[in-house]
């Protein structure tokens, strides 16, 4: 998930702007 998350954030142009905890919350919403 780490590398995939980085690729997704790079595509959005927001790599270091989004905290990992926030991304995890979004990932859970996407999976659910």
HELIX and SHEET records of a PDB file:
HELIX    1   1 UNK A    2  UNK A   12  1                                  11    
HELIX    2   2 UNK A   20  UNK A   31  1                                  12    
END                                                                             
